[in-house]
Amino acid sequence: MNRKTIKALALLWGAILIILLTVWLTLSMTARSDAPMHIVSQSEFDTIERYRRLEQVRSALMDEYYVPLDEETLLTGAIRGMMAAPDDPYTFYYTPEEMQKSNEASNGVYHGVGMLVQLTDDGGIEVVQVYPDTPAERAGILAGDRIIAVDGEPASGENQQTFNEAVQRIQGEDGTEVVIRVERNGESIDLTARRGEVSISHVSYGMLENDIGYVALTQFTGDDADGFIQALNAFKEAQARGIVVDLRNNPGGLLDHVVKICDQVLPEGLITYVEDRHGNRQEEKSSGDYWNIPMVVLVNGNSASASELFTAAFQDYERGLVIGTTTYGKGIVQSLITFQEDGAGMQLTTASYFSPKGRSIHLTGVEPDIVVELNEDAVIDIDHPDPTQDNQLAEALKALEREINPQ
């Protein structure tokens, strides 16, 4: 072994000893420290750096704001701010309490007054359905009323968050009263409802004259699928000649529910397909075991989402005619994430859906086969449908008769 080799080995071992000594000193100091060192990956470190400003803001508010602040409130506010950033009214956050109320409503039982409300294009909150034998009905609230205040506090449909806040103020403890100010025919009216447990059916059906079955779906959730199947069975027993499916003012609901209902009335094949931004495609198909009876579908500008999915598939298969006015135009799908640790959740838009023929109805809606505007003095009453008071229903019945007896 020559001198150069010996010198090189000496330098190498010296370097190794220095490294070992450094590691030992670091471990010794860490062991004596009250805050042990944690090793993180580069991506985790980048995330920490990215959100450092958020922590600086939180710390300043907690330490310097002129009155004490609740840290959980700040955290919820930060989350809501992030959820609002995509500027999507269907992407938002649920607190644990909000999540519980949402689940109750989806199951058809909740504590409130018993009405269905929705956002309007101009940032309002409109009553689209008052359920029978509920506090809302007894208080005199009517479909078409515009809610402008709850217990004296202004109500806004500016976005999903303000809408949810208004709905939460309407809901409350059983036996308590809520004053709902509505705008009706240009006049403001205060109506008082006593809250209670409300059980809601999303299906109303019966037989009309000339052996025509009528079924209205107010939402694709809760008892909708079972109720629709019950309606079809009742129509079969009554030997119905045709069916009117009323989806007016139906804001949508759950994908699996509308697929199950479509399966009852559409031939075998594709009902819809859902596609995310990565091109992943999920197809929903019907089995072909359906009742091939003449049908027409009623829609309007408040028929949205799952209602439009049903209507678009109905049109693509040429199962019958669609009557009414152009639908809302919501062709996107939301997913719900539940945080198991505390029951909170978030809803976010994750995909778009398309009709069997590949049509997207987002922002355009479904154009009816026969356009019929609702008369100003018309009354839509799904529990007591009356074609003499509802000109859209009257036109639907005429179209159905032509389907049954083509000339």
C-alpha positions, 0 to 999 in steps of 0.5 A: 500500500503506497503513501497516497493510498494511506493518505486517502484512506486516512482522509476517508476515515476522518470524514466518516468520523466527523459525520458520525460525530455530527449525527451523535451530537444531533441525536443527543441534542434532540433527545434533550429537547422538549420539541423532538425533531420530525423528518418530513418529505420535500412535498410535505415541507413544500405544503408547510411553506405554502400555508405558512401565510395562513398560519401567520394570519390566524396567529395575528387574529388570535393574538392581536384582534381587539376582542377574543376570537374563537379558533374553530370559527376562524378555521371554519371561515378559512375552509369556507373561503377555500371552498368558495374560491372555485366560484361554484355554487355547488361546492361548499362545506358542511359543519357537523350540524349542517351535515346532520340536517342534510342527512335528515332531509335526504331521508325525508324526515327533518325538523322545520316547516315543510317546504322546498326552496331553491336559489333563483337566478337573481340571487333570491330564495323561492318556495317551489313546493309546500308539502301538505299538512305541514307547518308551512302550509298551515302558516299560509306559505305558497309555492312561488313566494320569495323569502326575503327575511327570517325572524327579521334578518334578511335572507339571501340566495346570493350563493350557496352559503347564504342560502344554507344559512337562511335555510338553517334559520328556518329550521330549528327546535320543535315547538318554536316559532319562526317568522318568515317574511315573503314577497308575494305579488309585490307585497311583503307578508310576515307569516309565522310557522311553528316548527316540528318534525316533518315527514316528506314524500317526494312522490305524488300520484293518482289517476286523471280522467280518461284513464291517464296516470299522473305522477309528480316527482319533487326531488330524486331523494328519500322515497322517490324510487319506491314511490315511483314504482308504487305509482307504476303498480297502481297505474297497471292495476287501474289499466292506465292508457298513458302516464304523465310524469311531472318534473316541474320544479324538481331541483334534482337529487341523487344519481343512483335514484334517478337511474333506478327510476329511469330503469322502470321506463326506458329500454335496455341501453345507456341512461347516462355517462359521467366523465371527470376531468381526467377522462374517467368514464362511468356508465349507467345502464337500464336493464330493459325490463320496463313498462312500454306505455305511452308517456309524456314528461312535464318540465320547466325552468326549475327542473334541474340536474337529475330531472334533466338527466331523466328528460334528456334520456327520455328524449334520446330514446324517443319514449314520448314528448317533453312538454313545458319550458327549457330546463335549468341547465345543470349538467354537472355532478357533485360528490360528498365527502364525510370527515369521519372524525367529527361528522363534517363534510364537503360537497364538490363538483367532480364530473359532468354527465351526458345523455345517451347520445352524448348531449351535455345540457350544462348551461343550456338545459333541455329544450322541450319538444312542445314549448308551453309557457305557464299562464299567469293565472295557472296553478300547479298543484301536484296533489290535486292536478287540474288541467282546467287550472294548469295549461301546461298539464292540459297540453301534456294530456293532449299530446299524450292522447296523440301518442296513444291514438296517432292519426 
